[in-house]
């Protein structure tokens, strides 16, 4: 069985002693959180919803276009007569 390693020469620190100082790291206080009104929240949700619907529709159009391309179908195959 291995024996424990000897201390590397550093002395232990007694944190309960009265002379021990705390950390001197300076930190900025957290930023103030901006309060949003209900109207601002609803407007943001509406914008996000519209953006999601547009992106989803564009993705469906691209997928449909790709499938039609692979299948060899094109609207030029048909003639419309009025």
C-alpha positions, 0 to 999 in steps of 0.5 A, spaced: 500 500 500 502 506 498 504 511 503 501 518 503 505 524 500 509 529 505 507 536 505 510 540 499 512 545 504 506 550 504 503 551 511 496 550 512 492 556 513 487 557 519 481 561 516 478 562 523 483 566 525 482 573 526 488 576 522 486 572 516 483 577 510 478 575 505 479 575 498 481 582 495 478 580 488 473 586 486 467 585 482 462 589 478 455 589 481 450 585 477 447 590 471 440 592 473 435 588 470 430 592 465 423 591 467 418 589 461 411 591 460 406 586 458 405 590 452 413 589 450 412 582 452 406 581 447 410 585 442 416 581 442 412 574 442 408 577 436 415 578 432 418 572 434 411 568 432 411 571 425 418 570 424 417 563 426 412 562 421 415 565 415 422 561 416 417 554 417 414 556 410 420 558 407 423 551 409 417 547 406 418 551 400 425 549 399 424 542 401 418 542 396 422 545 390 428 540 392 423 534 391 420 537 385 427 538 382 430 531 384 423 528 381 424 531 374 418 535 375 417 542 372 411 547 371 414 548 364 411 541 362 404 544 363 400 549 358 395 554 361 390 556 356 385 562 358 
